Amino acid sequence: MAGEFYDRANIVIQAGDGGDGAATFRREAHVPRGGPDGGDGGRGSHIYLLADAHLNTLLPFREKNRFKAERGGNGGGSRKHGRDGRDLVVRVPPGTLVRTTIDGEIYEIDLAAPGMRLLAARGGKGGLGNVHFATSTHQTPRIAELGQPGEAYEVELELKLLADVGLIGFPNAGKSTLLSVVSAARPKIGAYPFTTIQPNLGVVAVGDFSFVVADIPGLIEGAHRGVGLGHDFLRHVERTRLLIHVVDAAGVDGRDPLDDYRQIDDELRLYQPELAGRPQVLALNKADLPAAQANLERLRAAIALPEDEIFAISAATRAGVDALIQHVAARLATMPAPDRAPREEELVWPVPEVDERLFSVEPEGEGWRVRGKRIERLISMTNFAQSEALMRIQRVLAASGISDALIKAGVQEGDRVYIEKAELIWSDQE
C-alpha cells in the first residue's frame, strides 16, 4: 500500500564469512622443493544500519526481512590475499530503535538522527594461509584456516516518530480533521471512531517557522496496558515537545468531554509519568455545535490549564484554528529545538569486552562442553579435512590449559568433547 506507515519490523542479518586461506607451494623450475606461499582469505562483509533522512517508515522490511552480506574472497598462491567483502548498508528511518540479544543480554541502539549508523553485524576474519604455519622444523605445512563465520543476529526495529507536536485525544475527537486543515497531510477521515489506525505526519508553516505534527491514533481507556493498540500509539508521543489535546467538546458520541480529557491524561501518566508533564495545549473542538457551546464554560473552569492554553475551535470550519496554531508556533519557538541535524556517528553494540583466553568446561550429556571465545573461533576456522588440523587443535588445547581442565573435570578415554559445532573424541594417548 503506497504511503503505508509501518513502525515495527523484525529482520535477520548475516554478515559475510571470511574467505578461506590457501595451502599452496611455490612451483619454480630451479627450486625443486618450493616453500609454502598460500595467501590469506579476505574479510567478510560487515552489515551496517544507517539512518536515512529520506525514509519515514519501516514498510520496506515487510517485503524483505533477511539480509546476507557477501563472503570474503579466498586466498591464493603466491601469497595472494583474498578480496575483502563489500559492506552491506541497510537503511532505516531516523528515530529507529534497534534491539538484539547477544549472549543472553538485550542491547538497544537509538538511531535518532540522519547519518547515524550502527555496525550491526561484523564480517568474519579471513583464514590464514599456510605461509603462517611454516617453522624451522616444519617447512612444508599442509594446513590453512577456513574463514571465520560472520556474525548473525535477529534484530527488532521500532520507529518512534520525530515530530514536534503530538495530537492526542479520544477516537473521533477531530484530530485528523485538524491535521488536514493546518498542513498538507491528507489523513483518512470519517465520522466514526478509529478512522485513524496509523499515525499521520504533517508539516505546519507559520510564516517562516515550520514544525512537524503527528496525529496519534485515538487512545482509549487502558491504552497504557496495551488495550487496543495503546502501546503502539503511545510510544509515538515520547519524542514530541508539545501536545495538542483535542477534546470533542460537543460530546457527539455520548461521552462527557471532561471525562475524555481526564482519561487521556491518566493514560499518559500511567504509560510514562514524564508525558503527563509535557507542555500541553487544549483544543476544545466542534465549538460550532450548540452542545459544545453549552459545555465550554464548564470545561474551562474544571480543567487545570492556564486560560491562554485553552482554545475553542472548529476543525471543520477552521474557526479558532489559526489562533491555536500561532500559539503553538510561539510556544515551540521558546523551547529547545531537538538536535536532528545529520550526525556522522558510527555506533557498535555495547557488549562488554572479555578476555578471549577465558574458557569453561562443563558436563553435557555423556560428554563435555568447552566454551571460550578464542577456542570456539579456532574450531570454527579449522578445516578438519586437512591431516594436520587435528594435531594443531591438540597443541592449542594443551597450551591453553583446556586439556588439563578436562582431565581435572574427569574426562575419560573415548569421551566426547564438544567445542562450537565440533565433536571430538578424547584420547589419553600422546
C-alpha positions in Angstrom: 0.0 0.0 0.0 1.6 3.2 -1.1 2.5 5.5 1.8 1.5 3.0 4.4 3.0 3.6 7.8 4.9 0.7 9.3 6.6 1.2 12.6 7.8 -2.3 13.7 9.8 -4.9 11.9 11.9 -7.9 12.7 14.8 -8.7 10.5 17.6 -11.3 10.3 21.1 -10.1 9.4 24.0 -12.4 8.4 27.4 -10.7 7.9 29.7 -12.3 5.4 32.0 -15.2 6.3 35.7 -14.6 5.9 37.4 -16.2 2.9 39.5 -19.3 3.2 43.2 -19.3 3.5 45.2 -21.2 0.8 47.6 -24.2 1.3 49.8 -23.9 -1.7 53.5 -24.2 -2.5 55.9 -22.4 -4.8 56.5 -24.3 -8.1 59.7 -23.0 -9.7 61.8 -24.8 -12.2 65.1 -24.1 -10.3 63.5 -24.8 -6.8 62.8 -28.5 -6.5 61.1 -28.1 -3.2 59.3 -24.7 -3.1 58.1 -23.4 0.2 54.6 -22.5 1.3 53.0 -19.5 -0.5 49.3 -19.7 0.4 47.7 -16.3 0.9 45.1 -15.3 3.5 41.4 -15.1 2.9 39.7 -11.7 2.7 37.4 -10.3 5.4 33.7 -10.9 5.1 31.3 -8.0 4.6 30.0 -6.1 7.7 26.3 -5.1 7.9 25.5 -1.5 8.9 22.2 0.0 9.7 22.1 3.7 8.5 19.5 6.3 9.5 18.4 7.8 6.2 16.6 11.2 6.2 14.6 10.2 3.1 12.8 7.4 4.9 9.9 7.7 7.4 8.5 4.1 7.6 9.7 0.6 8.1 7.4 -0.6 5.3 10.2 -2.0 3.0 11.0 -4.6 5.7 7.6 -6.2 5.3 8.7 -7.5 1.9 12.4 -8.1 2.7 13.5 -9.0 6.2 16.6 -11.1 5.6 19.9 -9.6 4.7 23.0 -11.7 4.0 26.3 -10.0 3.2 28.9 -11.4 0.8 31.8 -13.5 2.0 35.5 -12.6 1.6 37.5 -13.9 -1.3 39.7 -17.0 -0.8 43.4 -16.6 -0.6 45.6 -17.9 -3.5 49.1 -19.0 -4.4 52.0 -16.5 -4.5 50.7 -15.2 -1.2 47.7 -13.7 -2.9 45.3 -12.1 -0.4 41.6 -12.7 -0.9 39.4 -9.7 -1.7 37.5 -8.2 1.3 33.7 -8.3 1.0 31.8 -5.1 0.2 30.0 -3.9 3.3 26.2 -4.0 3.2 24.2 -0.9 4.3 20.6 -1.4 5.4 18.7 2.0 5.5 16.2 2.8 8.2 14.3 6.0 9.1 15.8 8.4 11.7 14.2 7.7 15.0 14.5 3.9 14.8 15.4 1.9 17.9 17.4 -1.2 17.1 17.4 -4.1 19.5 19.1 -7.5 19.6 20.1 -10.2 22.0 23.8 -11.1 22.3 25.0 -13.8 24.7 21.6 -13.6 26.6 21.8 -9.8 27.1 19.4 -7.4 25.3 21.1 -4.3 23.7 19.4 -1.3 22.2 20.7 1.5 20.0 18.8 4.7 19.1 19.5 5.9 15.5 17.9 9.2 16.3 19.5 11.5 13.7 20.2 11.1 10.0 23.7 9.9 9.2 24.0 7.8 12.4 25.0 4.2 11.6 25.3 1.0 13.6 27.8 -1.7 12.9 25.1 -4.3 13.4 27.0 -7.5 12.4 30.7 -7.9 11.8 32.1 -9.9 8.9 34.3 -12.8 9.7 38.1 -12.7 9.6 39.8 -14.3 6.6 41.5 -17.6 7.3 45.3 -17.7 7.4 47.2 -19.2 4.5 49.9 -21.9 5.0 52.7 -19.3 4.9 51.8 -18.6 8.6 52.3 -22.2 9.7 55.9 -22.8 8.5 58.5 -23.3 11.2 62.2 -24.2 11.2 61.2 -27.8 11.9 58.1 -28.0 9.7 58.8 -26.2 6.4 56.0 -27.7 4.3 52.8 -27.1 6.3 49.7 -28.5 4.5 47.3 -26.6 6.6 45.3 -23.4 6.2 42.4 -21.9 8.0 38.8 -21.6 6.9 37.3 -18.1 7.0 35.6 -17.1 10.3 31.8 -17.1 10.1 30.2 -13.7 10.1 28.0 -12.6 13.0 24.3 -13.3 12.6 21.5 -11.7 14.7 17.8 -11.4 14.8 17.1 -7.6 15.1 14.0 -5.8 16.2 13.3 -2.4 14.7 10.9 0.1 16.3 10.2 3.5 14.9 9.3 6.4 17.1 8.1 9.4 15.2 10.3 12.5 15.1 7.5 15.1 15.5 7.5 18.4 17.3 3.8 18.2 18.2 1.6 15.3 19.0 -2.2 15.4 18.6 -3.8 13.3 21.3 -7.4 12.6 22.2 -10.2 10.1 22.1 -11.2 8.5 18.8 -13.4 10.8 16.7 -12.3 13.9 18.6 -11.3 15.5 15.3 -7.5 15.2 15.3 -7.3 14.0 11.7 -9.5 16.9 10.5 -7.4 19.4 12.4 -4.2 18.0 10.9 -5.7 18.1 7.4 -6.6 21.8 7.7 -3.3 23.0 9.2 -0.9 21.0 6.9 -0.7 19.3 3.5 -1.4 15.9 5.2 -4.4 14.1 3.9 -5.3 11.5 6.6 -8.3 9.3 6.2 -11.3 11.0 7.9 -14.6 9.6 8.8 -17.5 10.2 11.2 -16.7 7.1 13.3 -14.2 6.0 15.9 -10.8 4.6 15.0 -10.8 6.0 11.5 -7.1 6.6 12.0 -5.3 3.3 12.6 -1.8 4.6 11.9 0.0 7.9 12.8 -0.1 10.6 10.2 2.6 13.4 9.9 2.1 16.9 8.6 4.3 19.9 8.3 2.7 23.2 9.5 4.1 26.5 8.4 3.5 29.7 10.3 5.4 32.5 8.5 9.0 31.4 8.2 8.6 29.0 11.1 7.6 25.4 10.5 7.1 22.3 12.7 6.0 18.7 12.3 2.7 17.5 13.8 1.9 13.8 14.3 -1.7 12.7 14.5 -1.6 9.9 17.1 -4.5 7.5 16.6 -7.2 7.7 19.2 -6.4 6.4 22.6 -8.9 4.6 24.8 -9.0 3.7 28.5 -6.4 1.1 29.3 -4.1 2.1 26.5 -1.1 2.2 28.9 -1.6 -1.5 29.5 -1.7 -2.1 25.7 -5.5 -2.2 25.4 -6.5 -1.8 21.8 -3.3 -0.5 20.1 -2.3 1.5 23.2 1.5 0.8 23.3 1.8 1.0 19.6 0.3 4.6 19.6 1.6 6.0 22.9 5.3 5.5 22.1 5.0 8.0 19.2 4.2 10.7 21.8 7.5 10.2 23.5 9.7 12.3 21.3 7.3 15.2 20.9 8.0 18.6 22.5 4.4 19.7 23.0 1.0 18.1 22.9 -2.3 19.4 21.5 -5.0 17.6 23.4 -8.1 17.6 21.2 -11.4 17.1 23.0 -14.8 16.7 21.4 -16.5 19.5 23.4 -19.9 18.6 22.0 -19.8 15.0 23.2 -21.3 13.8 20.0 -20.5 10.1 20.9 -22.5 10.4 24.1 -19.4 10.7 26.3 -18.7 13.6 28.8 -15.9 15.8 27.3 -14.4 16.3 30.8 -14.2 12.6 31.4 -12.5 12.2 28.0 -9.9 14.8 28.9 -9.1 13.2 32.3 -8.9 9.7 30.9 -6.4 10.6 28.2 -4.3 12.5 30.8 -4.4 9.5 33.0 -3.3 7.2 30.2 -0.3 9.4 29.5 0.7 9.5 33.2 0.3 5.7 33.7 2.3 4.9 30.5 5.2 7.3 31.2 4.9 9.8 34.1 7.1 12.3 32.2 4.5 12.6 29.5 1.9 13.9 31.9 4.2 16.9 32.4 4.8 17.5 28.7 3.6 21.0 27.7 0.0 20.7 26.6 -2.4 23.0 24.8 -6.1 22.2 24.9 -8.3 22.3 21.8 -12.0 22.2 22.6 -13.2 21.0 19.2 -16.6 21.1 17.4 -17.3 24.5 19.1 -19.6 25.3 16.1 -22.1 22.9 17.6 -24.7 24.1 20.2 -23.8 21.2 22.5 -20.2 22.3 22.6 -21.2 25.9 23.3 -23.1 24.7 26.3 -20.1 22.8 27.7 -17.3 25.4 27.1 -17.7 27.4 30.3 -17.8 24.2 32.4 -14.8 22.7 30.7 -12.7 25.9 31.1 -13.5 26.0 34.8 -12.8 22.3 35.5 -9.6 21.8 33.5 -6.4 22.9 35.3 -4.7 24.7 32.4 -3.9 28.4 32.1 -6.6 30.3 30.2 -4.3 31.1 27.3 -3.6 27.4 26.8 -7.2 26.6 26.1 -8.7 27.2 22.6 -12.3 26.7 21.4 -12.0 25.7 17.8 -13.9 24.0 14.9 -11.6 22.0 12.8 -14.4 21.5 10.3 -15.0 25.3 9.8 -11.4 26.4 10.7 -12.9 28.8 13.4 -10.2 29.4 16.0 -7.7 27.2 14.3 -5.3 29.9 13.2 -5.1 31.3 16.7 -4.3 27.8 18.1 -1.6 27.2 15.6 0.1 30.6 16.0 0.1 30.0 19.8 1.7 26.5 19.3 4.4 28.0 17.0 5.2 30.7 19.5 5.5 28.1 22.3 7.8 25.9 20.2 10.0 28.9 19.3 10.8 29.4 23.0 11.6 25.7 23.6 14.9 23.9 23.0 14.9 22.5 19.5 15.7 18.8 19.1 19.1 18.1 17.5 18.0 16.5 14.3 21.0 17.7 12.2 22.8 14.9 10.4 25.4 13.2 12.6 28.2 11.2 11.0 28.4 8.9 14.0 29.3 5.2 14.0 28.0 3.1 16.8 28.6 -0.5 17.9 26.7 -2.8 20.3 28.0 -2.0 23.8 29.0 -5.6 24.5 31.5 -5.8 27.4 34.9 -7.0 26.4 36.0 -10.3 27.8 39.4 -12.0 28.0 39.5 -14.2 24.9 41.7 -16.7 26.8 39.0 -17.5 29.3 37.2 -20.8 28.9 34.9 -23.1 30.8 34.4 -26.9 30.9 31.0 -28.3 31.8 29.4 -31.8 31.5 27.0 -32.1 28.6 25.1 -35.3 28.1 27.6 -38.2 28.0 30.4 -35.8 27.3 31.9 -32.3 27.9 31.3 -28.9 26.6 34.2 -26.4 26.3 33.2 -22.7 25.9 35.6 -19.8 25.2 35.8 -17.1 22.6 39.3 -17.9 21.3 38.9 -21.7 21.2 35.5 -21.5 19.6 36.8 -19.2 16.9 39.7 -21.5 16.2 37.4 -24.5 15.9 35.0 -22.6 13.5 38.1 -21.8 11.3 39.5 -25.3 11.3 39.4 -27.4 8.2 39.2 -30.9 9.6 39.7 -32.4 6.2 43.4 -31.4 6.4 45.5 -34.0 8.1 47.4 -31.5 10.2 44.3 -29.8 11.6 43.7 -32.1 14.5 47.3 -32.0 15.6 47.1 -28.2 15.7 43.9 -28.4 17.8 45.6 -30.8 20.3 48.6 -28.4 20.6 46.3 -25.5 21.3 44.2 -27.4 23.9 47.4 -28.3 25.7 49.0 -24.9 25.5 45.8 -23.0 26.7 45.2 -25.3 29.7 42.0 -26.7 28.4 43.4 -30.3 28.3 44.4 -30.0 31.9 40.9 -28.6 32.8 39.2 -31.5 31.1 41.4 -34.0 32.9 40.7 -32.3 36.2 36.9 -32.4 35.4 37.1 -36.2 34.9 37.3 -36.7 31.1 37.9 -40.4 30.2 39.2 -42.2 27.2 36.6 -42.2 24.4 34.5 -39.3 25.9 33.1 -36.8 23.5 34.3 -33.2 23.8 32.1 -30.6 22.2 33.6 -27.2 21.1 31.5 -24.9 19.0 29.9 -27.2 16.3 32.7 -29.8 16.5 32.5 -33.1 18.3 35.9 -34.6 19.2 36.8 -37.9 20.8 39.2 -37.7 23.8 42.3 -39.9 23.8 44.8 -40.3 26.6 47.5 -41.3 24.2 50.0 -38.8 23.0 
